[in-house]
């Protein structure tokens, strides 16, 4: 058995975090790592605490769901971590949030086609976006 690389480990943790999501349309997970490769935080997409979402209405649920990246970032301090691993490429808002916490690299599995600004913002903010196939 071969040992997982740090990228593989980060993505596998993100995939595991996504299993906690109750969103029937898309389950997204995120793991955040410190420069020393320790895990800083995990998050998944879901309802804000104490809020019930009607998951049957896809458009209405979009207005209420907190993204996995935001849920993971809320458990770290700015500049505590440098890498984020996500099952779905972050949207523009999540790229802005990641930049505000000092994230420099974002690794993801699938491309998010609903927000074209993410790539431009990542480039502007000095965040390296990299799709990985695992």
N, C-alpha and C positions, 0 to 999 in steps of 0.2 A: 504494500500500500504506500502510495506516495503522499507526502505532506502537502496540504493546500498552500498555495502562495497567499500573500497578504491580500491581493485583489480577489482571489477566489474566496478566501475567508470572509472578506467584507461583503461580497455579493451573497454568499450563502447565509450570512446573518440577516441581510436585508430581506432575502427570500423567506426566511423563517419569521421575521417580524411581520411580513405581509400576511401571514396566515392568521393573524389576530384581527384583521380588518373584517368588518361586517358588511362592507359595500358589495352588493351582488354583481356589480358591473365591472369593477376593477379593484383588485387588491394590490396596494403598493406598500413596500417596506423600504426602510432606510437604516443604514448603520453609519456611525460617524467615528472616525479614528483620530487619536492624537498622534503627534510626530513619532512617538516611541512605539507605535503599533498597538497600543492598548485601546480597547473599545471605550469610547466616551459616552455613547448613547445609541439607543434604538428607537424607532418610531414607525407607526403605520397610519394609513389614512382612516379617518373615522369621524364620528360625531364629537362635538365639544362636550365636555363633562356635563351631565345632567340634561342634555338635549336629546330628544327623540326625533329621528329623521324618518320620513316616509321613503323608504328605500325603493318602493315600486315606481316612483316618478324620477327618472334619470336626470332630467333638467333641473328639477327642484332640489334634488339632493346635492347637485354640483354647487349650489349656492351656499350650502351649509357645511360641507365636508372640510375638515382640517387635513391638509396634506401631510404625508408621512415625514417629509423633510422638516416641516414646521414643528410637528410633534417631537421629532428627534432633537432639533435645535434648542427647544425650550429647556432641555436638561443639561446644557453646557454653558460655559461662560465664553464671552467673546475671546477669540484667539487661543482657546484651549485646544482646538482640533484643527487639522489641516485637510482631511480627506472625508468625502462622503460617498457612500455606495448606495445606489438606488435601483430598484427593479424597473423603474420607468424614468426616462430623462426628465429632469425637473422643468417645471413651467417657468416663465419669466419672473413671477413673484417669488418663487422658491429660490431662484438664482440670486435675486436681490437679497433675500434673507440670508442665504449662505455667505454672500459677500460681506454682509454686515457682521458675521461671526468669524471672518478670517479664513473661510474655507478656500483652498487654492486648487483642489482637484476634485472632480465629480466623475465617478465611474457609474455607468448605467447599462442595463441590458437592452431595453426596448426604447425606441424613439417615441417621443410625445409629439404628435403632429398637430395638436390643437393650439399650440402657442409658438409662433415662429420667432418671437423675440428672445427666447432663451439663449440661443447660440450667439446672437449679437451682444446681449448683455454679458454673457460669460466672457467673451473676448474683451469687451470694454473693461470689465472688472478684474481681468487677469486670472480668471478661473479656467483651468484646463478641463474641458469636457471630453470624455473618452468612452465610447461604446465598447463594451467587452462582450464576447460571446462565450457564455458559460452554460 
